[in-house]
Amino acid sequence: WKAYFGIAEVLSPLREIDKWVRRRLRCYAWKQWGSAGYRELRKRGVTVREAWNTSKSAHGPWRLSKTPALNMALPAKLFRQMGLPELATAKAA
């Protein structure tokens, strides 16, 4: 897919897919943490206020996966370090 879209030079849909995949992974991580979500956020450097507001929110995991707290705890850089490939990478000309 990457080679096909590289030829087509259509990066914006690939960037959106990359964002969606990372958001989905944040959603799964939040679900996996369960009641320990507050502790996990604090362990990853999220402020007390943000961690508290996120962990006590009545919203579901999908909606919370787009919060600043989860973006700070699980940044895109972390997923790159874990080996998640990016579909929309800039090619050197």
Secondary structure by P-SEA (a helix, b strand, c coil): caaaaaaacccaaaaaaaaaaaaaaaaaaaaaaccaaaaaaaaacccaaaaaaaaacccccccccccaaaaaaccaaaaaaaccccccccccc
